[in-house]
Amino acid sequence: YDEELHRFRMWYAQSNMGAYNQHGYGPYFMVYAESEDGISWHKPLSDRYPYGDYKETNIVYTGRGNCQEFSITPTPEPMAKFGRLMCTYKDVVHKEGFSQSDLNDYLFDGHVCLAFSDDGLEWRPYEGNPVSPALDAKHNLYWDERLGYWIMAGRPYARAATEDLNRKVGAAIKSGEAQTWAGGLGSGAQVPGAEGLAGVGRAGAVENVRTRIAIVVSPDLKTWYPPRDVLLPDAADDEEQMFFDHMTMEPYGGQYIGFLGVQ
């Protein structure tokens, strides 16, 4: 709810993989809607980002190559001069102007970037992009004034995006088709449908690579300390083969409340 405009505001994601090559921006982008009561929503149209045959759309930001898995927050004090609202998103960093040393030697195509806006409709990319190598899934960035550090939550790459393996192994175990039990949960190479998951499908790997939540911290959005796991599925989650997709955090007094996305 925007106290200044007296309305509910929503920024949400759209993607169109089939249209990737038909536009000057990637398949992931941010669109906008607003409402006076939170029930009936209106999508303001503009000509900022035409799409296909549509000269006017409610697209408000596309990033340089993507605006993927974003979150919008009031801009924290250290970045307040850049705009009232801050968008943390995952984008593609191209080679020109890119310094590997600025990203602590991480070599991933996706990176965490920032954009700022005064009205939530016109967004300006941060000149210091990218601010961090990406973890996985949605990133949530916070400035902790008490500690003097930026905190970002996400899924660590070493244990990310393995939900497909978890589901295949879980189905194979339940059906009795898993043939090897080294390490407790079977070998991905012998689970039907998991043969192509080389590297993560080794014997006993399922519990070790299950998705979880990690945080990384930085004093300046340039130097980042290694990811640290803070929330992991436990044995009680095995039956449903759960994985932790993302976690949004909100400061509350002297601590944080985490809103966990589980699949």
N, C-alpha and C positions, 0 to 999 in steps of 0.2 A: 504494500500500500504506500503510495507516494503522498506524504503529508502536504507537500507544496501544491500538487496538482489535484488533490482530493479525488484520487481514483486508484484502482488496482492496475498494476502494470505487469505484463508477462512477456519475457523473452524466451523463446523456445526454438528447438532445433528442427531443421528440415534437411533432407538429403534426397538426391536423385542421381544414383550411380549411372543410370542409363543415359543421362544427359551430360555426363562429365565433359565430353569433347565438344559440346555445342555452345559452351559459354566460356567467358574469359576468367572464370573462377571455378574453384573445385566443387565437389559434390556435397560438401557440408557447409551450411550457412545458418545465420541467425535471423529469425523473423520475429515480429512484434504484434502484440494485441493489447487492448486496454478495456477496462470495464468500470462502471460506476458502482456496481453492486456485487461484483465477483461472480455473477451468474450469466448475465448477457454480455458477450464480448464483441468488440468492434476491431477490425483490422484496418488501420489507416494505410492508404496506398500512396506511393510516391514513385517518381521516375528515376530514383537514385540507382536502382538495380533492376533493369528490365530482365525478363526471363522468358526465353522462347518467343512466343507470339504475344506475350503480355508486356506492354510498355510500362505499366505501373504494377508494382507488387508491394507486399509488406515486408520484403527483405530489408534489413537495416545494416547488416555487416557480413562480409564474406572472408575477411582476412586477406592475406597475400595469396595463399593457395588454398587454405581451408579456414573455417571458423568452427572447430570441432570440439565437442565435449566441454562447453564453456560454462562459466558461472559468473554472475553479475553481483557485485557488492558495492556498498558505499565506499568511496575511495579512502583508504587509510591515510592518516596524517602525513607520513613521509612522502606521499605522492599526490597530496591534495591539490597542488598547483596545476595538475594536468587535467582535472575535470571532476565533476561531482560523482560520477559513477565509474567503476573500473570493471572491465571484462577480462577474465583470465581464460585463455583458450589455447588449443593445440593447433599449430600451424606448420606448414612446410617451410623450411629455411633453405633458400637457394645458395649456391656457391659464392656468388658475388657478394663481397662485403662480409663474408663469414669467416670468423677466426676460430679455429678449432680450440685454441687455448682458452678462449672466452667461455667455453662450455665444459671445462674440466676434462677434456679428451673423450667425452662421450660421442659416439658416432651414430646417432639415430637420426632418421629423416624428420621425425616429428619433434617439435620443441614447444615449450611453454612460452607464450607471448602475452602481452598486455595491450589493451586498447582503452581509451578514455572518452567520456562523453559528458556534456553538461545537461542534455535533454533526453538521453537514452535513445535517440534516433540517429544523430550524426556522430559517428565514432571515428576516433583518430588513433592509428596504431602508435605505440610507444616507440620513440626513437632508439631506445636501448634494447629492442627486441633482437634475438630471443633472450629471455631472462634466465632460462634454465633448460637443461635437457628434459625431455618428457619422461615421466614414469609411464603408467598405462591407465587407460580409462579416464574418467573425469578428474581434473585437478581442482583443488580448492586452496586458495592462497589467502593467508591472514597475516596481519601485522600485530604482534604481541608487544604492546607498549611496555608491559612490566618487564619482559625479558630483553627487549631491544632486538628481537629477531623476527624475521619472516618465517612462517611455518606453512608448509604445503603438504597436503595429504593426497595420496594416490596409491596405485598398485605397483609394487616394485617389479621391474622387468624380469628379474630372475625367476619370479613366480607368477607371471601374469599371463592372461589369455590362454589358460590351460583348461577352461571349463569344458571344451569339447572332449578332451581326453578324459576328464573326470566322468562325464556322462557316459562315454563309451565303455570305460572300465566298469563303472557302476552297473550298467546294463548287462555287461558280460558276466559279472560276478553273480548277479541275481538270476541269470538264466543258466548258470553253470557252465558257460562257454569259456571262461578264463582258465587257461591251462597251466600257468606257472604262478607260484605263490611266493617266490623269493621276495623278501622284504615285506610280505604281508598282503599286498593288493594286486599282485600279478604283473606281467610284463606287457607293456603296450604293443610290442612287436607281435605278440600272440593273441591280442584281443582283436576280434573281427572289426574291421573298419578303422583301426588305429595304426595300421602299418605305415601310413604316410607321416605320422607324427614323430619323425626321427629326432632323437636327442632327449625329448621329454617323455618318451614312451618306454624308458628302461625299467627294469624290474625294481619294484618297490618305490617308484618315483612319485606316485600319486599324492601321497600325504605330504611329501617334501615340497612339491611345487603347487600345492593348492593355493588359489588366489587369496590374498590377505591385504590388510591395509598397512601402509608404511607412511612415515613422515620424513621430510627433509627440511633442514633449517638453513637460513642464510642471514648474515648481518646486513647485506647490501644488494641482494638480488644479482650478485655476480659470483661470489664464492659460496658453494653449497657443500655441506657435509654429507657423507654417505647416507643413503636411505636406511631407516631403522624401522623394523616391524613393530607395530604397536597393538594390532588386533588380529587374531588368527582363529580360523575355525578349529573346533576341538573334536574329540571322539564322538560326542553326541550329535554332531552334524553329518556323520558318515552315511547314515541311512539314506538321506536325500541328496547326497553328493553336493552339498551347498558350496558356493564360493562367494566371497565378499567382493562386490563389484566396485563400490566407491563409498566414501563417507564424507558428508558435509558436516562441518563443525561450526558451532556457534559459541562465542564466549558467554559465560554465565557466572558472574561473581569472580571468584578466584580460580575457576576451572572451565573446562569446555564440555559441552554436550555434543555427542556425535550422533548424527542421523545416518544409519547404515543401510546401504542398498544391498540386498541379498537376493541371489537367484538360485 
